[in-house]
Amino acid sequence: MTLRTIETLGDLAGKVVLLRCDLNVPLDGGRITDDGRVRASVPTIRKLRDAGASVVAMSHLGRPDGAPDPKYSLAPVAARLAELLGEPVAFAPETIGAGVTLLENLRFDPREASKDAAERESYAAELAALGDVFVSDGFGVVHRKQASVYELAKALPSAAGLLIATELDVLDRLTARPAKPYTVVLGGSKVSDKLGVIDALLPKVDRLLIGGGMLFTFLAAQGHKIGKSLLEDSQFETVKRYVVEAKERGVELVLPTDIVMASGFSADADHVVAPVEALEETPFGAEGIGLDIGPETAAAFAAHIRSSSTVFWNGPMGVFEFPAFAEGTRAVAQALTEVDGLGVVGGGDSAAAVRALGFTDDRFGHISTGGGASLEFLEGKTLPGLEVLGWQT
């Protein structure tokens, strides 16, 4: 079977389309701080509206614990969606009618994410009664077996939206047909979060660049002293295996050569650049904590990225939220915009980082809307929200 697309649903004129989006955006006091996922939903909504359909969009936001909570309301999203669409967006519990309506947070009902299939089915049946067909376009949740992702797709004629189709095309290019040289850049805090994707991609890539907090486990496993930097000593044998396997496969495993060491974890912490052989020989001694890759490493990573035809990046290089420790992430982002080929920002913190640092989406080949879903796809896992739409890996 192949992925069912909107075209398989036939004539949509006059029909009510239930549209599952991923509008799980970060909020600060009711203000959206990154509207990337809202903007990513607009093309599918416009396609459905152009086809003459009324759209009832739905999403979750945060983890409200199965009960209404004003701080997790989708009301700010409805307002932003209306601005982007240039037409009114009704917000439930207002009356659902012609045009575009956004339902309140699906996770205000405990059945949405229940582990009991019967409970999810009962919620999906209530949602199904609101429309004629279902379009799934929330790529960030397709790895979850939840009522609005899985059971609803079974309850109505269903298909994937434009965003999911785009995400799958990009991920297929990263896994089945990557142009060479192929470089993967991994960051973030923990090696354990990336085990599956490293195992899956190591046989396919030419270079693997390691940054973020996870780099210190690699350095410590090689005998370097790392002060109070992040460490998963339970992963020593795993990272040693990766070093050996990379060498056997002819993959260039690139680790940092210098680190920005800080006196503590704060935006205004004192900091110095130190070579990896001397991370505890700074003014902070064994109390120092690494918060970013150093400038030498950033330049080397950027050169590797720019010389690649395919690049997948997931995870910041440092604590980008603090300006003093954002330069490694900025260097990687800038280099990704200069790739002569496909440069992919792998969702989650990476997507938030590039926008926070002032990069616009159109400067990259693709910014994924689903960090966890992207990683599970790359790991070769079966994603229930795709499987129910006919997709087979």
ABEGO torsion letter per residue (X at the ends): XBBBBAAAAEBABGBBBBBBBBABBBBBGGBBABAAAAAAAAAAAAAAAAAGBBBBBBBBBEBAGGBBBAAABAAAAAAAAAAAAGBBBBBOABBBBBEBBBBBBAAABAAAABABAAAAAAAAAAAAAABABBBBABAAAAABBBAAAAAAAAABBBBBBAAAAAAAAAAAAAAABBBOBBBBBBBEABAAAAAAAAAAAAAABABBBBBEAAAAAAAAAAGBBAEABBBBAAAAAAAAAAAAAAAAAGBBBBBBABBBBBABBBAABBBBBBBAAAAAABAAEAABBBABBBAAAAAAAAAAAAABABBBBBEBABBAABAAAAAAAAAAAAAAAABBEBBBBAEEAAAAAAAAAGBBAAABABBBABAAAAAAAAAGBBBAAAAAAGBBX
